[in-house]
Structures are given as structure tokens and as C-alpha cells.
Amino acid sequence: MRKGGQEPCWERRLRRGDLAAVAETRAGLRRFLEHWGAPGRAETAELLTSELVTNALLHTDGGAVVSAVLTGGPAALAKGRLRVEVRDLCARRPALRASAAAPDPGNPGGGTADVSGTATSGRGLLLVDSLADCWGVRAHGVGKAVWFELDAEDR
């Protein structure tokens, strides 16, 4: 974690297919966010991070790098805005799972998100979409970064 004029941050490199790293990532993020946010916010961050990490490890051919940064000046460790990114080497953008069950706000073309309960996977981005203050995907070198942000206080 950096301090001394720089924003507090935490980072971890993950090996391809290392699903044990999901729990280890949650534990590391939990320590980083020990004094951050309103009750429940750090737990929300852990959940969303584990969803993005799991997606990266299951649906790409390489490892990933997860990073968390708190912005907001001297009070960042307690009240800053959290940004978590999971970078991988796959350029393919993730998509919310489609179904006739519910409108997909991430798909302006009118697709739907699968909330029917019949799918065994594909709900991670639905959680990110519903619980994060904002989220997105950006190109990153030969791959991409999927990110989300959370304010310390629930809106």
C-alpha cells in the first residue's frame, strides 16, 4: 500500500486458473479496506471483486492483475472512493447474460439479463451492475480492464 502523498492502493497478480486466489484476493482486499466505508461497503467491494476475479480466471487464457485504489485525499483510507480493476490479456469484452427474464440496462439494443435462476453462471456482472456505483470495461494493452467504483457511503 502506498502512502505519503500518493493514493492508497493494493495490488495482486493472479496466475492462470488459480481459483484459490479468489479467496486470497478477498482476504487481501479485506485487510486493505479494514477502516474504509460505511458498514457493509467493504463486504460489497469484496463480493464484486471476487466476481470480476473469478470471471478473469475462468474466461480468459492467462492470469490477471487486480488493483484497488482509494481516492479522496488524507481521509481516503476511511472515506475515499474505491476503484477496483481486474486486468487480463483477453481483449474480448464481457457481457451481461441474455434472457427474456429482465431488461439489460447495459445493452441499449434491448437485450435482457438472465435472472431466471436456470443459468449456472453469468450472474457476476449482474451483481456488479446492480451494486457498484459505476462500472465499465476499458482496453488495456493487449487485453482489457474491467472495473467498478464504490463510494464509502451508500447512496
C-alpha positions as CSV (number, residue, x, y, z in Angstrom):
1,M,0.0,0.0,0.0
2,R,1.4,3.4,-1.0
3,K,1.2,6.4,1.3
4,G,2.9,9.8,1.6
5,G,1.1,12.0,-0.9
6,Q,0.0,9.1,-3.1
7,E,-3.3,7.5,-3.2
8,P,-3.5,4.3,-1.0
9,C,-3.5,1.2,-3.2
10,W,-3.4,-2.5,-3.1
11,E,-2.4,-4.9,-6.0
12,R,-2.2,-8.6,-6.6
13,R,-1.1,-10.7,-9.5
14,L,-3.0,-13.9,-10.2
15,R,-1.9,-17.0,-12.1
16,R,-4.0,-18.5,-14.8
17,G,-6.7,-20.8,-13.5
18,D,-5.7,-20.2,-9.8
19,L,-9.2,-20.2,-8.3
20,A,-7.7,-20.4,-4.8
21,A,-6.6,-16.9,-5.5
22,V,-10.2,-15.7,-5.3
23,A,-10.4,-16.2,-1.5
24,E,-6.9,-14.9,-1.0
25,T,-7.8,-11.8,-3.0
26,R,-10.9,-11.2,-0.9
27,A,-8.7,-11.5,2.3
28,G,-6.1,-9.1,1.0
29,L,-8.8,-6.6,0.0
30,R,-10.5,-7.0,3.4
31,R,-7.2,-6.0,5.1
32,F,-6.8,-3.1,2.8
33,L,-10.3,-1.8,3.5
34,E,-10.2,-2.5,7.2
35,H,-11.2,1.0,8.2
36,W,-13.0,2.1,5.0
37,G,-16.6,2.9,4.4
38,A,-19.9,2.6,6.0
39,P,-21.0,-0.8,7.4
40,G,-21.3,-3.3,4.5
41,R,-19.4,-1.3,1.9
42,A,-16.2,-3.3,2.2
43,E,-18.1,-6.5,2.0
44,T,-19.8,-5.3,-1.2
45,A,-16.4,-4.4,-2.6
46,E,-15.1,-8.0,-1.7
47,L,-18.1,-9.6,-3.4
48,L,-17.8,-7.5,-6.6
49,T,-14.0,-8.0,-6.7
50,S,-14.4,-11.8,-6.3
51,E,-16.9,-11.8,-9.2
52,L,-14.5,-10.0,-11.5
53,V,-11.5,-12.1,-10.5
54,T,-13.4,-15.3,-11.0
55,N,-14.6,-14.1,-14.5
56,A,-11.0,-13.3,-15.4
57,L,-9.6,-16.6,-14.2
58,L,-12.4,-18.7,-15.8
59,H,-13.0,-17.0,-19.1
60,T,-9.5,-15.9,-20.2
61,D,-6.4,-17.8,-21.2
62,G,-4.0,-16.1,-18.9
63,G,-3.6,-14.7,-15.4
64,A,-4.9,-11.3,-14.2
65,V,-3.9,-8.4,-12.1
66,V,-6.3,-7.0,-9.5
67,S,-5.8,-3.5,-8.1
68,A,-7.7,-1.3,-5.7
69,V,-7.2,2.4,-5.2
70,L,-8.8,4.8,-2.7
71,T,-9.1,8.4,-3.8
72,G,-10.1,11.4,-1.7
73,G,-7.0,12.9,-0.1
74,P,-6.0,12.5,3.5
75,A,-9.3,10.8,4.5
76,A,-9.1,8.3,1.7
77,L,-8.4,5.3,3.9
78,A,-11.7,5.9,5.8
79,K,-13.9,7.8,3.4
80,G,-12.4,7.7,-0.1
81,R,-13.9,6.4,-3.3
82,L,-12.8,2.9,-4.1
83,R,-11.9,1.8,-7.6
84,V,-11.1,-1.8,-8.3
85,E,-9.8,-3.0,-11.6
86,V,-9.1,-6.5,-12.9
87,R,-6.8,-6.6,-15.9
88,D,-6.3,-9.6,-18.1
89,L,-4.8,-10.4,-21.5
90,C,-8.1,-11.2,-23.3
91,A,-9.5,-8.3,-25.5
92,R,-13.0,-9.9,-25.6
93,R,-15.4,-7.7,-23.6
94,P,-17.6,-9.3,-21.0
95,A,-21.4,-9.1,-21.5
96,L,-24.3,-9.4,-19.2
97,R,-26.0,-12.8,-19.8
98,A,-29.1,-12.5,-22.0
99,S,-32.5,-14.0,-21.3
100,A,-36.1,-13.0,-21.6
101,A,-36.3,-12.5,-17.8
102,A,-35.4,-8.9,-17.3
103,P,-34.3,-5.8,-19.4
104,D,-30.5,-5.5,-19.6
105,P,-29.6,-1.8,-18.9
106,G,-26.1,-2.4,-20.2
107,N,-27.4,-3.4,-23.6
108,P,-29.0,-0.4,-25.4
109,G,-30.0,-2.8,-28.2
110,G,-32.7,-4.2,-26.0
111,G,-31.2,-7.4,-24.8
112,T,-32.1,-8.9,-21.4
113,A,-30.2,-10.1,-18.4
114,D,-30.7,-13.7,-17.2
115,V,-32.2,-13.6,-13.7
116,S,-34.4,-16.7,-14.3
117,G,-32.5,-18.9,-11.9
118,T,-31.8,-21.6,-14.6
119,A,-28.3,-20.4,-15.5
120,T,-25.4,-21.8,-13.5
121,S,-23.1,-18.9,-14.3
122,G,-23.3,-15.4,-15.7
123,R,-24.7,-13.5,-12.8
124,G,-21.4,-11.9,-11.7
125,L,-21.8,-8.9,-13.9
126,L,-25.4,-8.5,-12.9
127,L,-24.2,-8.1,-9.3
128,V,-21.6,-5.6,-10.4
129,D,-24.2,-3.7,-12.4
130,S,-26.7,-3.6,-9.6
131,L,-24.3,-3.0,-6.6
132,A,-21.5,-0.8,-7.9
133,D,-21.9,3.0,-8.1
134,C,-20.4,2.7,-11.6
135,W,-18.5,0.1,-13.6
136,G,-17.1,-0.5,-17.1
137,V,-14.6,-2.0,-19.4
138,R,-11.6,-0.3,-21.0
139,A,-9.0,-1.5,-23.4
140,H,-5.6,-2.2,-21.7
141,G,-2.7,-3.0,-23.9
142,V,-3.4,-6.4,-25.5
143,G,-6.3,-7.1,-23.1
144,K,-8.8,-5.2,-21.0
145,A,-9.6,-4.0,-17.6
146,V,-13.0,-4.5,-16.0
147,W,-13.5,-2.0,-13.2
148,F,-16.0,-0.8,-10.7
149,E,-16.2,2.1,-8.2
150,L,-17.9,2.4,-4.8
151,D,-18.3,5.4,-2.6
152,A,-17.5,4.9,1.1
153,E,-21.1,5.8,1.9
154,D,-24.1,4.0,0.4
155,R,-26.1,6.3,-1.8
